Amino acid sequence: MKTVNFASQKGFVALISAVLISALLMVLAASAACAASWARFGSLTRENKKIGAARAEGCVHLALLKIARDETVTWEQCEILSASEASPYVIFTRSVYQDTYTNLKIIAEMDDGGLVIKEWREF
């Protein structure tokens, strides 16, 4: 019968332990890197959405200017989808910035010679 010398097995156990611990640390480092990468993309998307929303708001202001001055105003950064010709004025605008979309609906009325915004919402 063969005798087993457990003293010679200590190096093997240490080697396997080191391999398992390093594999675990590599998995933790990779998951942390992925989480940081996704967080960066999320913040970039939020910034793009803010820029698109600002452009859509600019479109609304241009449409309101068109209504107040009864003139044609165009801007290449966004679209004025529709604007009614009589009070209450209903304005739909859309802005697209790097695959983020902002659609706004505004309802305004003429009141005492001024333009009053009754509703402003994103849809």
mmCIF file of the C-alpha atoms, coordinates in Angstrom:
data_MODEL
# 
_entry.id   MODEL 
# 
loop_
_atom_site.group_PDB 
_atom_site.id 
_atom_site.type_symbol 
_atom_site.label_atom_id 
_atom_site.label_alt_id 
_atom_site.label_comp_id 
_atom_site.label_asym_id 
_atom_site.label_entity_id 
_atom_site.label_seq_id 
_atom_site.pdbx_PDB_ins_code 
_atom_site.Cartn_x 
_atom_site.Cartn_y 
_atom_site.Cartn_z 
_atom_site.occupancy 
_atom_site.B_iso_or_equiv 
_atom_site.pdbx_formal_charge 
_atom_site.auth_seq_id 
_atom_site.auth_comp_id 
_atom_site.auth_asym_id 
_atom_site.auth_atom_id 
_atom_site.pdbx_PDB_model_num 
ATOM 1   C CA . MET A 1 1   ? 0.000   0.000  0.000   1.00 0.00 ? 1   MET A CA 1 
ATOM 2   C CA . LYS A 1 2   ? 1.179   3.476  -0.849  1.00 0.00 ? 2   LYS A CA 1 
ATOM 3   C CA . THR A 1 3   ? 1.707   5.942  1.961   1.00 0.00 ? 3   THR A CA 1 
ATOM 4   C CA . VAL A 1 4   ? 0.675   9.549  1.524   1.00 0.00 ? 4   VAL A CA 1 
ATOM 5   C CA . ASN A 1 5   ? 2.926   12.246 2.797   1.00 0.00 ? 5   ASN A CA 1 
ATOM 6   C CA . PHE A 1 6   ? 0.712   15.190 3.764   1.00 0.00 ? 6   PHE A CA 1 
ATOM 7   C CA . ALA A 1 7   ? 3.695   17.436 4.358   1.00 0.00 ? 7   ALA A CA 1 
ATOM 8   C CA . SER A 1 8   ? 4.378   17.469 0.609   1.00 0.00 ? 8   SER A CA 1 
ATOM 9   C CA . GLN A 1 9   ? 0.751   18.510 -0.101  1.00 0.00 ? 9   GLN A CA 1 
ATOM 10  C CA . LYS A 1 10  ? 1.089   21.920 1.620   1.00 0.00 ? 10  LYS A CA 1 
ATOM 11  C CA . GLY A 1 11  ? 2.528   23.603 -1.452  1.00 0.00 ? 11  GLY A CA 1 
ATOM 12  C CA . PHE A 1 12  ? -0.340  22.313 -3.595  1.00 0.00 ? 12  PHE A CA 1 
ATOM 13  C CA . VAL A 1 13  ? -2.966  23.717 -1.215  1.00 0.00 ? 13  VAL A CA 1 
ATOM 14  C CA . ALA A 1 14  ? -1.195  27.088 -1.141  1.00 0.00 ? 14  ALA A CA 1 
ATOM 15  C CA . LEU A 1 15  ? -0.998  27.153 -4.937  1.00 0.00 ? 15  LEU A CA 1 
ATOM 16  C CA . ILE A 1 16  ? -4.704  26.330 -5.400  1.00 0.00 ? 16  ILE A CA 1 
ATOM 17  C CA . SER A 1 17  ? -5.651  28.910 -2.747  1.00 0.00 ? 17  SER A CA 1 
ATOM 18  C CA . ALA A 1 18  ? -3.617  31.596 -4.514  1.00 0.00 ? 18  ALA A CA 1 
ATOM 19  C CA . VAL A 1 19  ? -5.213  30.733 -7.875  1.00 0.00 ? 19  VAL A CA 1 
ATOM 20  C CA . LEU A 1 20  ? -8.750  30.873 -6.439  1.00 0.00 ? 20  LEU A CA 1 
ATOM 21  C CA . ILE A 1 21  ? -8.145  34.127 -4.587  1.00 0.00 ? 21  ILE A CA 1 
ATOM 22  C CA . SER A 1 22  ? -6.595  35.786 -7.661  1.00 0.00 ? 22  SER A CA 1 
ATOM 23  C CA . ALA A 1 23  ? -9.516  34.578 -9.842  1.00 0.00 ? 23  ALA A CA 1 
ATOM 24  C CA . LEU A 1 24  ? -11.976 36.054 -7.350  1.00 0.00 ? 24  LEU A CA 1 
ATOM 25  C CA . LEU A 1 25  ? -10.117 39.378 -7.308  1.00 0.00 ? 25  LEU A CA 1 
ATOM 26  C CA . MET A 1 26  ? -10.051 39.467 -11.122 1.00 0.00 ? 26  MET A CA 1 
ATOM 27  C CA . VAL A 1 27  ? -13.825 38.919 -11.267 1.00 0.00 ? 27  VAL A CA 1 
ATOM 28  C CA . LEU A 1 28  ? -14.377 41.723 -8.736  1.00 0.00 ? 28  LEU A CA 1 
ATOM 29  C CA . ALA A 1 29  ? -12.101 44.096 -10.680 1.00 0.00 ? 29  ALA A CA 1 
ATOM 30  C CA . ALA A 1 30  ? -13.841 43.292 -13.982 1.00 0.00 ? 30  ALA A CA 1 
ATOM 31  C CA . SER A 1 31  ? -17.303 43.859 -12.512 1.00 0.00 ? 31  SER A CA 1 
ATOM 32  C CA . ALA A 1 32  ? -16.194 47.175 -10.996 1.00 0.00 ? 32  ALA A CA 1 
ATOM 33  C CA . ALA A 1 33  ? -14.809 48.278 -14.380 1.00 0.00 ? 33  ALA A CA 1 
ATOM 34  C CA . CYS A 1 34  ? -18.075 47.358 -16.126 1.00 0.00 ? 34  CYS A CA 1 
ATOM 35  C CA . ALA A 1 35  ? -20.129 49.240 -13.537 1.00 0.00 ? 35  ALA A CA 1 
ATOM 36  C CA . ALA A 1 36  ? -17.966 52.348 -13.954 1.00 0.00 ? 36  ALA A CA 1 
ATOM 37  C CA . SER A 1 37  ? -18.277 52.132 -17.732 1.00 0.00 ? 37  SER A CA 1 
ATOM 38  C CA . TRP A 1 38  ? -22.083 51.889 -17.593 1.00 0.00 ? 38  TRP A CA 1 
ATOM 39  C CA . ALA A 1 39  ? -22.201 54.809 -15.164 1.00 0.00 ? 39  ALA A CA 1 
ATOM 40  C CA . ARG A 1 40  ? -20.219 56.940 -17.630 1.00 0.00 ? 40  ARG A CA 1 
ATOM 41  C CA . PHE A 1 41  ? -22.590 56.077 -20.462 1.00 0.00 ? 41  PHE A CA 1 
ATOM 42  C CA . GLY A 1 42  ? -25.576 56.887 -18.239 1.00 0.00 ? 42  GLY A CA 1 
ATOM 43  C CA . SER A 1 43  ? -24.228 60.329 -17.394 1.00 0.00 ? 43  SER A CA 1 
ATOM 44  C CA . LEU A 1 44  ? -23.491 60.991 -21.074 1.00 0.00 ? 44  LEU A CA 1 
ATOM 45  C CA . THR A 1 45  ? -27.084 60.096 -21.958 1.00 0.00 ? 45  THR A CA 1 
ATOM 46  C CA . ARG A 1 46  ? -28.370 62.488 -19.291 1.00 0.00 ? 46  ARG A CA 1 
ATOM 47  C CA . GLU A 1 47  ? -26.212 65.285 -20.698 1.00 0.00 ? 47  GLU A CA 1 
ATOM 48  C CA . ASN A 1 48  ? -27.475 64.599 -24.226 1.00 0.00 ? 48  ASN A CA 1 
ATOM 49  C CA . LYS A 1 49  ? -31.051 64.703 -22.931 1.00 0.00 ? 49  LYS A CA 1 
ATOM 50  C CA . LYS A 1 50  ? -30.429 68.079 -21.264 1.00 0.00 ? 50  LYS A CA 1 
ATOM 51  C CA . ILE A 1 51  ? -29.052 69.512 -24.512 1.00 0.00 ? 51  ILE A CA 1 
ATOM 52  C CA . GLY A 1 52  ? -32.018 68.162 -26.485 1.00 0.00 ? 52  GLY A CA 1 
ATOM 53  C CA . ALA A 1 53  ? -34.464 69.585 -23.958 1.00 0.00 ? 53  ALA A CA 1 
ATOM 54  C CA . ALA A 1 54  ? -32.791 73.003 -24.156 1.00 0.00 ? 54  ALA A CA 1 
ATOM 55  C CA . ARG A 1 55  ? -33.058 72.913 -27.944 1.00 0.00 ? 55  ARG A CA 1 
ATOM 56  C CA . ALA A 1 56  ? -36.756 72.014 -27.767 1.00 0.00 ? 56  ALA A CA 1 
ATOM 57  C CA . GLU A 1 57  ? -37.332 74.879 -25.343 1.00 0.00 ? 57  GLU A CA 1 
ATOM 58  C CA . GLY A 1 58  ? -35.559 77.192 -27.760 1.00 0.00 ? 58  GLY A CA 1 
ATOM 59  C CA . CYS A 1 59  ? -37.959 76.018 -30.445 1.00 0.00 ? 59  CYS A CA 1 
ATOM 60  C CA . VAL A 1 60  ? -40.900 76.848 -28.201 1.00 0.00 ? 60  VAL A CA 1 
ATOM 61  C CA . HIS A 1 61  ? -39.581 80.349 -27.623 1.00 0.00 ? 61  HIS A CA 1 
ATOM 62  C CA . LEU A 1 62  ? -39.136 80.827 -31.354 1.00 0.00 ? 62  LEU A CA 1 
ATOM 63  C CA . ALA A 1 63  ? -42.695 79.626 -31.980 1.00 0.00 ? 63  ALA A CA 1 
ATOM 64  C CA . LEU A 1 64  ? -43.991 82.030 -29.335 1.00 0.00 ? 64  LEU A CA 1 
ATOM 65  C CA . LEU A 1 65  ? -42.002 84.810 -30.997 1.00 0.00 ? 65  LEU A CA 1 
ATOM 66  C CA . LYS A 1 66  ? -43.575 83.848 -34.313 1.00 0.00 ? 66  LYS A CA 1 
ATOM 67  C CA . ILE A 1 67  ? -47.015 84.087 -32.767 1.00 0.00 ? 67  ILE A CA 1 
ATOM 68  C CA . ALA A 1 68  ? -46.300 87.392 -30.996 1.00 0.00 ? 68  ALA A CA 1 
ATOM 69  C CA . ARG A 1 69  ? -44.752 89.085 -34.039 1.00 0.00 ? 69  ARG A CA 1 
ATOM 70  C CA . ASP A 1 70  ? -46.795 87.235 -36.664 1.00 0.00 ? 70  ASP A CA 1 
ATOM 71  C CA . GLU A 1 71  ? -43.689 86.310 -38.640 1.00 0.00 ? 71  GLU A CA 1 
ATOM 72  C CA . THR A 1 72  ? -41.895 83.214 -39.868 1.00 0.00 ? 72  THR A CA 1 
ATOM 73  C CA . VAL A 1 73  ? -39.014 82.011 -37.723 1.00 0.00 ? 73  VAL A CA 1 
ATOM 74  C CA . THR A 1 74  ? -36.979 78.896 -38.521 1.00 0.00 ? 74  THR A CA 1 
ATOM 75  C CA . TRP A 1 75  ? -34.168 77.127 -36.709 1.00 0.00 ? 75  TRP A CA 1 
ATOM 76  C CA . GLU A 1 76  ? -32.314 74.089 -37.993 1.00 0.00 ? 76  GLU A CA 1 
ATOM 77  C CA . GLN A 1 77  ? -31.661 72.570 -34.557 1.00 0.00 ? 77  GLN A CA 1 
ATOM 78  C CA . CYS A 1 78  ? -35.236 71.373 -33.977 1.00 0.00 ? 78  CYS A CA 1 
ATOM 79  C CA . GLU A 1 79  ? -38.668 71.195 -35.502 1.00 0.00 ? 79  GLU A CA 1 
ATOM 80  C CA . ILE A 1 80  ? -41.833 73.096 -34.774 1.00 0.00 ? 80  ILE A CA 1 
ATOM 81  C CA . LEU A 1 81  ? -44.223 70.276 -35.566 1.00 0.00 ? 81  LEU A CA 1 
ATOM 82  C CA . SER A 1 82  ? -47.346 72.391 -35.442 1.00 0.00 ? 82  SER A CA 1 
ATOM 83  C CA . ALA A 1 83  ? -48.576 75.692 -34.124 1.00 0.00 ? 83  ALA A CA 1 
ATOM 84  C CA . SER A 1 84  ? -52.215 76.696 -34.212 1.00 0.00 ? 84  SER A CA 1 
ATOM 85  C CA . GLU A 1 85  ? -53.092 80.010 -35.783 1.00 0.00 ? 85  GLU A CA 1 
ATOM 86  C CA . ALA A 1 86  ? -55.730 81.128 -33.258 1.00 0.00 ? 86  ALA A CA 1 
ATOM 87  C CA . SER A 1 87  ? -55.912 81.450 -29.472 1.00 0.00 ? 87  SER A CA 1 
ATOM 88  C CA . PRO A 1 88  ? -55.457 79.193 -27.552 1.00 0.00 ? 88  PRO A CA 1 
ATOM 89  C CA . TYR A 1 89  ? -52.214 78.466 -29.365 1.00 0.00 ? 89  TYR A CA 1 
ATOM 90  C CA . VAL A 1 90  ? -51.101 74.832 -29.218 1.00 0.00 ? 90  VAL A CA 1 
ATOM 91  C CA . ILE A 1 91  ? -47.451 74.300 -30.125 1.00 0.00 ? 91  ILE A CA 1 
ATOM 92  C CA . PHE A 1 92  ? -45.729 70.946 -30.625 1.00 0.00 ? 92  PHE A CA 1 
ATOM 93  C CA . THR A 1 93  ? -41.929 70.881 -30.920 1.00 0.00 ? 93  THR A CA 1 
ATOM 94  C CA . ARG A 1 94  ? -39.377 68.097 -31.269 1.00 0.00 ? 94  ARG A CA 1 
ATOM 95  C CA . SER A 1 95  ? -35.625 68.097 -30.830 1.00 0.00 ? 95  SER A CA 1 
ATOM 96  C CA . VAL A 1 96  ? -33.285 65.210 -31.565 1.00 0.00 ? 96  VAL A CA 1 
ATOM 97  C CA . TYR A 1 97  ? -29.742 65.298 -30.230 1.00 0.00 ? 97  TYR A CA 1 
ATOM 98  C CA . GLN A 1 98  ? -27.510 62.228 -30.552 1.00 0.00 ? 98  GLN A CA 1 
ATOM 99  C CA . ASP A 1 99  ? -30.355 59.701 -30.310 1.00 0.00 ? 99  ASP A CA 1 
ATOM 100 C CA . THR A 1 100 ? -32.178 61.475 -27.477 1.00 0.00 ? 100 THR A CA 1 
ATOM 101 C CA . TYR A 1 101 ? -35.616 62.856 -28.287 1.00 0.00 ? 101 TYR A CA 1 
ATOM 102 C CA . THR A 1 102 ? -37.490 65.670 -26.573 1.00 0.00 ? 102 THR A CA 1 
ATOM 103 C CA . ASN A 1 103 ? -41.100 66.420 -27.515 1.00 0.00 ? 103 ASN A CA 1 
ATOM 104 C CA . LEU A 1 104 ? -42.866 69.401 -25.951 1.00 0.00 ? 104 LEU A CA 1 
ATOM 105 C CA . LYS A 1 105 ? -46.487 70.522 -26.005 1.00 0.00 ? 105 LYS A CA 1 
ATOM 106 C CA . ILE A 1 106 ? -47.277 74.098 -25.056 1.00 0.00 ? 106 ILE A CA 1 
ATOM 107 C CA . ILE A 1 107 ? -50.647 75.799 -24.782 1.00 0.00 ? 107 ILE A CA 1 
ATOM 108 C CA . ALA A 1 108 ? -50.616 79.610 -24.724 1.00 0.00 ? 108 ALA A CA 1 
ATOM 109 C CA . GLU A 1 109 ? -53.305 82.284 -24.850 1.00 0.00 ? 109 GLU A CA 1 
ATOM 110 C CA . MET A 1 110 ? -53.379 85.994 -25.527 1.00 0.00 ? 110 MET A CA 1 
ATOM 111 C CA . ASP A 1 111 ? -54.401 87.775 -22.332 1.00 0.00 ? 111 ASP A CA 1 
ATOM 112 C CA . ASP A 1 112 ? -54.498 91.570 -21.881 1.00 0.00 ? 112 ASP A CA 1 
ATOM 113 C CA . GLY A 1 113 ? -52.175 92.090 -24.813 1.00 0.00 ? 113 GLY A CA 1 
ATOM 114 C CA . GLY A 1 114 ? -49.607 89.553 -23.601 1.00 0.00 ? 114 GLY A CA 1 
ATOM 115 C CA . LEU A 1 115 ? -48.987 85.914 -24.274 1.00 0.00 ? 115 LEU A CA 1 
ATOM 116 C CA . VAL A 1 116 ? -49.696 83.676 -21.252 1.00 0.00 ? 116 VAL A CA 1 
ATOM 117 C CA . ILE A 1 117 ? -48.484 80.070 -21.131 1.00 0.00 ? 117 ILE A CA 1 
ATOM 118 C CA . LYS A 1 118 ? -51.221 77.806 -19.754 1.00 0.00 ? 118 LYS A CA 1 
ATOM 119 C CA . GLU A 1 119 ? -49.518 74.429 -20.135 1.00 0.00 ? 119 GLU A CA 1 
ATOM 120 C CA . TRP A 1 120 ? -45.940 73.276 -20.769 1.00 0.00 ? 120 TRP A CA 1 
ATOM 121 C CA . ARG A 1 121 ? -45.209 69.563 -20.731 1.00 0.00 ? 121 ARG A CA 1 
ATOM 122 C CA . GLU A 1 122 ? -43.027 66.923 -22.285 1.00 0.00 ? 122 GLU A CA 1 
ATOM 123 C CA . PHE A 1 123 ? -44.734 64.027 -24.004 1.00 0.00 ? 123 PHE A CA 1 
# 
